Amino acid sequence: MATPFLAGLAVAAAALGGRYGIQAWQAFKARPPKPRIRKFYDGGFQPTMTRREAALILGVWEKAIPDKVKEAHRKVMFANHPDTGGSHYLASKINEAKDVILGKRKGSGSAF
């Protein structure tokens, strides 16, 4: 006698659970997307640029491969290039960071 009642209760619980799941999924899809922006270096510059500071500026590891360094340099330079409203000082520091990471210069060769 209790079997049909329990079966009905189970069906009702499954229906409510499914309804809640669908509503939760729709709310999840409708929420605004989180920006996937990496946080770049936001501090003052040291008198002589170190590999650590250069890596923080470009957003790469200190021992990153040259291809990753060049790609990161391109992205950061694109956002801060003087032709698109960036400053010459920041552009020179970004170039200096790339040179320090790639080992082309020891640091602080900036014109500024």
C-alpha positions as CSV (number, residue, x, y, z in Angstrom):
1,M,0.0,0.0,0.0
2,A,2.8,2.4,0.7
3,T,4.6,1.4,-2.5
4,P,2.6,3.6,-4.9
5,F,2.8,6.5,-2.4
6,L,6.7,6.2,-2.2
7,A,6.9,5.8,-6.0
8,G,4.9,9.0,-6.4
9,L,7.0,10.8,-3.8
10,A,10.2,9.7,-5.6
11,V,8.9,10.9,-9.0
12,A,7.9,14.3,-7.5
13,A,11.4,14.7,-5.8
14,A,13.1,13.8,-9.1
15,A,11.0,16.4,-11.0
16,L,11.7,19.1,-8.4
17,G,15.4,18.2,-8.4
18,G,15.5,18.4,-12.2
19,R,13.7,21.7,-12.2
20,Y,16.1,23.1,-9.7
21,G,19.1,21.8,-11.8
22,I,17.7,23.4,-15.0
23,Q,17.2,26.7,-13.2
24,A,20.7,26.6,-11.7
25,W,22.2,25.8,-15.1
26,Q,20.4,28.7,-16.8
27,A,21.5,31.1,-14.1
28,F,25.0,29.9,-14.5
29,K,24.9,30.5,-18.2
30,A,23.3,33.9,-17.9
31,R,25.9,35.3,-15.4
32,P,28.4,37.8,-16.9
33,P,31.7,36.2,-17.8
34,K,34.7,36.9,-15.7
35,P,37.4,38.7,-17.5
36,R,40.4,36.4,-17.9
37,I,42.9,39.2,-17.7
38,R,46.3,38.5,-16.2
39,K,47.5,41.0,-13.7
40,F,50.7,42.6,-15.0
41,Y,53.4,44.3,-13.0
42,D,52.1,47.4,-11.2
43,G,55.0,48.7,-9.2
44,G,57.7,51.2,-9.6
45,F,60.8,50.4,-11.5
46,Q,64.2,49.5,-10.0
47,P,67.3,51.5,-11.1
48,T,68.8,48.4,-12.7
49,M,66.3,45.9,-14.1
50,T,66.6,42.4,-12.8
51,R,65.4,39.2,-14.4
52,R,62.7,39.0,-11.8
53,E,61.4,42.5,-12.5
54,A,61.6,41.8,-16.2
55,A,59.6,38.6,-15.8
56,L,57.0,40.5,-13.8
57,I,56.6,43.2,-16.4
58,L,56.1,40.7,-19.2
59,G,54.1,38.3,-17.1
60,V,56.3,35.2,-17.8
61,W,58.5,33.0,-15.8
62,E,62.1,34.1,-15.4
63,K,63.3,31.0,-17.3
64,A,60.6,31.2,-20.0
65,I,61.5,30.0,-23.5
66,P,62.2,32.8,-26.1
67,D,59.0,32.2,-28.0
68,K,56.9,32.8,-24.9
69,V,58.9,35.9,-24.0
70,K,58.4,37.3,-27.5
71,E,54.7,36.5,-27.5
72,A,54.3,38.2,-24.0
73,H,56.3,41.2,-25.2
74,R,54.1,41.6,-28.2
75,K,50.9,41.5,-26.1
76,V,52.2,43.9,-23.5
77,M,53.7,46.2,-26.1
78,F,50.4,46.2,-28.1
79,A,48.6,47.5,-25.0
80,N,51.2,50.2,-24.2
81,H,52.6,51.3,-27.6
82,P,53.1,55.0,-28.0
83,D,51.3,55.0,-31.3
84,T,48.1,53.8,-29.6
85,G,48.2,56.2,-26.6
86,G,50.8,54.5,-24.5
87,S,53.9,56.2,-23.1
88,H,57.4,56.1,-24.5
89,Y,58.8,55.4,-21.1
90,L,56.7,52.3,-20.6
91,A,57.5,51.1,-24.1
92,S,61.2,51.5,-23.4
93,K,60.9,49.5,-20.1
94,I,58.9,46.8,-21.8
95,N,61.6,46.5,-24.5
96,E,64.3,46.5,-21.8
97,A,62.5,43.7,-20.0
98,K,62.4,41.6,-23.1
99,D,66.2,42.2,-23.6
100,V,67.0,41.3,-20.0
101,I,65.0,38.0,-20.2
102,L,66.5,37.1,-23.5
103,G,70.0,37.9,-22.2
104,K,70.7,40.6,-24.8
105,R,71.4,43.3,-22.3
106,K,72.3,43.3,-18.6
107,G,69.7,46.0,-17.7
108,S,69.2,49.7,-17.3
109,G,69.9,50.6,-20.8
110,S,66.8,52.7,-21.0
111,A,67.0,56.2,-22.5
112,F,64.8,57.5,-19.7
